[in-house]
Amino acid sequence: MKSTRLIIFIVLILIFIIGTTIVQNSSVIRVRAMKNQWKFVPDTISARAGQSVELRIYNEDAYPHGFFISELGINEILIPEKETIIHIKPKSSGTYGFYCSVVCGSGHYRMSGRLMVK
């Protein structure tokens, strides 16, 4: 009985890891602005230099957020309860911070993440 549970647990972990890798290596990356939590999920996303990427960011909140990456010239408003599509093509490798650019409450300054370009 314990070995069956262990096998199921390992299979679920592998499905999660493989699923995350597939999404992050594709040209479409889904991100959520979490409702009442002042965070992006995932807060670390990966892309390849020269790769065109479509970010699909869904804002779960009832108020707007922003998505700002200074180095890539991106500053988009995330409409409440809607998906915003942002196209990027990072030219060089590096780590780029992204932030909420709309003051959205007490947790606004924690709402950040990073784009890792290889």
Sequence and secondary structure as in RCSB ss.txt:
>XXXX:A:sequence
MKSTRLIIFIVLILIFIIGTTIVQNSSVIRVRAMKNQWKFVPDTISARAGQSVELRIYNEDAYPHGFFISELGIN
EILIPEKETIIHIKPKSSGTYGFYCSVVCGSGHYRMSGRLMVK
>XXXX:A:secstr
 HHHHHHHHHHHHHHHHHHHHHHHHSSEEEEEE TTT  EESSEEEE TT  EEEEEEE SSS EEEEEGGGTEE
EEE TTSEEEEEE   S EEEEEE  S  STTGGG EEEEEE 
